[in-house]
């Protein structure tokens, strides 16, 4: 779920710093997902594209490539103005987050 080689590289192997990075991500991500949910519900492609872009960048910054990939799909839907698949992609993001958040909590402890 995480690219630990990448995470160790950016953190210089500092376990405390890694825990801090993961805890920051854990704290910020639910708000971003909530914004994405609202954008999808309202059909707001612009907001969806922008917020999903932010989430994608944050996920890539910690080495969460698969999660970033799902956020990228939502970003492209928003930027392309085609939200027809956004609800099912959002569901995949939410499902992945449920498991991933628990995983991150264990890693950050």
C-alpha positions in Angstrom: 0.0 0.0 0.0 3.0 2.3 0.5 6.3 2.5 -1.3 8.5 2.3 1.7 11.7 2.7 -0.3 10.4 6.1 -1.5 9.1 7.1 2.0 12.4 6.2 3.6 14.3 8.1 1.0 12.4 11.3 1.4 12.5 11.0 5.2 16.1 10.1 5.4 15.2 6.9 7.3 13.9 9.0 10.2 11.1 6.9 11.7 9.7 9.8 13.7 9.5 12.0 10.6 7.8 9.1 8.7 5.2 8.8 11.5 4.7 12.6 11.3 4.2 12.5 7.6 1.7 9.6 7.8 -0.2 11.2 10.6 -0.5 14.5 8.7 -1.8 12.5 5.7 -4.3 10.7 7.9 -5.5 14.0 9.3 -5.9 15.8 6.0 -7.3 13.1 3.7 -10.8 12.8 5.2 -11.5 16.5 4.5 -10.3 16.1 1.0 -12.5 13.1 0.4 -15.4 14.9 1.9 -14.8 17.8 -0.6 -14.7 15.3 -3.4 -17.9 13.6 -2.3 -19.6 17.0 -2.3 -18.3 17.9 -5.7 -19.5 14.6 -7.2 -22.9 15.0 -5.6 -23.2 18.5 -7.0 -21.8 17.7 -10.3 -19.0 20.3 -9.8 -16.4 19.2 -12.2 -14.0 22.1 -11.5 -13.9 21.5 -7.8 -13.6 17.7 -8.3 -10.6 18.2 -10.6 -8.9 20.6 -8.2 -9.4 18.7 -5.0 -8.6 15.3 -6.5 -5.4 16.8 -7.9 -4.5 17.9 -4.3 -5.3 14.4 -3.0 -3.3 12.8 -5.7 -0.2 14.9 -5.0 -0.4 14.2 -1.2 -0.7 10.5 -1.8 2.2 10.4 -4.2 4.3 12.5 -1.7 4.0 9.6 0.8 4.4 6.8 -1.7 0.8 5.8 -1.8 0.8 5.1 -5.5 -2.4 3.0 -5.9 -4.4 5.5 -3.8 -2.9 8.3 -5.9 -4.0 6.5 -9.1 -7.6 6.4 -8.0 -7.5 10.1 -7.1 -5.9 10.7 -10.6 -9.0 9.1 -12.2 -11.2 11.5 -10.3 -9.0 14.4 -11.3 -9.2 13.6 -14.9 -13.0 13.2 -14.8 -13.2 16.6 -13.2 -10.8 18.3 -15.6 -12.5 16.6 -18.6 -16.0 17.6 -17.4 -17.3 14.0 -17.7 -18.5 12.9 -14.3 -20.4 9.8 -15.6 -18.0 7.4 -13.9 -17.2 9.7 -10.9 -19.6 8.0 -8.5 -18.2 4.6 -9.0 -14.6 5.9 -8.9 -15.4 7.8 -5.7 -16.8 4.5 -4.2 -13.5 2.8 -5.0 -11.6 5.7 -3.4 -13.7 5.4 -0.3 -13.4 1.7 -0.1 -9.6 1.9 -0.5 -9.4 4.6 2.1 -11.3 2.5 4.7 -8.6 -0.1 4.5 -5.7 2.2 3.9 -6.4 4.5 6.8 -6.3 1.5 9.2 -3.0 0.4 7.6 -1.5 3.9 8.0 -2.6 4.2 11.6 -0.6 1.0 12.3 2.4 2.2 10.4 2.4 5.6 12.1 2.1 4.2 15.6 
